[in-house]
């Protein structure tokens, strides 16, 4: 299993095919869930069940992503941190861009 972002309510074929890989199951459990518990990150914790991100919770989600990144920097080796930071930084850029395209967009992460 892997964790990825997709568009829950695509408006066209491009959006229907849109997927951003986030983490393998092992990395998600080892790093993301550890950060969720350590920093009390309810949205990150909810990813294991599937999380919808929309205009109502996007700011909180982006903030929690930054905390996962901080936890990864403190608790992983440089190679693993580089991989995690590349993926999280991609999300930190792509999610706001997607939200700016459509105010009604819903992103599903799971």
Buried (B, 14 or more C-beta within 10 A) or exposed (E): EEBEBBBBBBEEEEBEEBEBEBBEEEBBEBBBBBBBEEBEBEBBBBBBEEBBBBEEBBEEBBEBBEBBBEBBEEBBEEEBBEBBBEBBEBBBEBBEEBBEEBEEBBBBBB
